[in-house]
């Protein structure tokens, strides 16, 4: 199964379906055949192992909608506060 490996320094590497792998006590073992490991990666040298590609589409859509709603709410709040402050300043200038 294809996977993406992110090392602890941030470097990312994609591996195809031809690479066999397993994690044993935090050690990532990789090779062309299962059980015949040619590369061993210490737990301190790798950070994330992503298997199988993207998340399900339904989950992505839900997260995007939530983010858009939060962004809109944050944009509305400062604009309203700024308008009220500007109106108060204008009243003070007109009154002086």
C-alpha positions as CSV (number, residue, x, y, z in Angstrom):
1,X,0.0,0.0,0.0
2,X,1.3,3.4,-0.9
3,X,2.3,5.8,1.9
4,X,3.8,9.1,2.7
5,X,6.6,9.4,5.3
6,X,7.3,12.7,7.1
7,X,10.7,12.7,8.8
8,X,11.3,14.6,12.1
9,X,13.1,17.4,10.1
10,X,10.0,18.0,8.0
11,X,11.2,16.2,4.8
12,X,8.4,14.3,3.1
13,X,8.8,11.2,0.9
14,X,6.1,9.3,-1.0
15,X,6.5,5.5,-1.4
16,X,4.6,3.4,-3.9
17,X,2.8,0.1,-3.6
18,X,6.0,-1.8,-4.3
19,X,7.5,-0.8,-0.9
20,X,6.6,-3.2,2.0
21,X,6.7,-1.7,5.5
22,X,5.9,-2.3,9.1
23,X,6.4,-0.5,12.4
24,X,7.9,-2.6,15.2
25,X,8.3,-0.8,18.6
26,X,8.4,2.5,16.8
27,X,11.0,1.4,14.3
28,X,9.8,1.8,10.7
29,X,11.0,-1.1,8.7
30,X,10.9,-0.8,4.8
31,X,12.0,-3.1,2.0
32,X,10.9,-4.6,-1.3
33,X,9.6,-7.8,0.4
34,X,7.9,-8.1,3.7
35,X,10.3,-9.6,6.2
36,X,13.4,-8.6,4.2
37,X,13.9,-5.1,5.5
38,X,16.6,-3.0,3.8
39,X,15.9,0.3,5.6
40,X,15.3,0.7,9.3
41,X,14.2,4.2,10.5
42,X,14.6,5.1,14.2
43,X,11.5,6.5,16.0
44,X,13.4,9.7,16.6
45,X,13.9,10.2,12.8
46,X,10.4,9.9,11.6
47,X,7.3,11.9,12.6
48,X,4.3,10.9,10.6
49,X,3.3,8.0,8.4
50,X,0.2,8.6,6.2
51,X,-1.3,5.5,4.7
52,X,-3.9,5.3,1.9
53,X,-4.0,8.9,0.6
54,X,-6.7,11.5,1.3
55,X,-9.4,11.4,4.0
56,X,-13.0,10.6,3.0
57,X,-14.6,13.5,1.0
58,X,-17.5,13.9,3.4
59,X,-15.1,14.7,6.2
60,X,-13.2,17.3,4.1
61,X,-16.5,19.0,3.1
62,X,-17.6,19.3,6.7
63,X,-14.3,20.7,7.9
64,X,-14.3,23.3,5.0
65,X,-17.8,24.5,5.9
66,X,-16.9,24.8,9.6
67,X,-13.8,26.8,8.7
68,X,-15.7,29.1,6.3
69,X,-18.3,29.8,9.0
70,X,-15.6,30.7,11.6
71,X,-13.8,33.0,9.1
72,X,-17.0,34.8,8.2
73,X,-17.9,35.3,11.9
74,X,-14.4,36.6,12.7
75,X,-14.6,39.0,9.7
76,X,-18.0,40.4,10.7
77,X,-17.1,41.1,14.3
78,X,-14.2,43.5,13.8
79,X,-16.0,45.4,11.0
80,X,-19.0,46.1,13.3
81,X,-16.7,47.2,16.1
82,X,-14.8,49.5,13.8
83,X,-18.0,51.1,12.4
84,X,-19.2,51.9,15.9
85,X,-15.9,53.5,16.9
86,X,-15.9,55.6,13.7
87,X,-19.4,56.7,14.3
88,X,-18.6,57.7,17.9
89,X,-15.5,59.6,16.7
90,X,-17.5,61.5,14.1
91,X,-20.1,62.5,16.8
92,X,-17.3,63.8,19.0
93,X,-15.8,65.9,16.2
94,X,-19.2,67.3,15.2
95,X,-20.0,68.1,18.8
96,X,-16.7,70.0,19.5
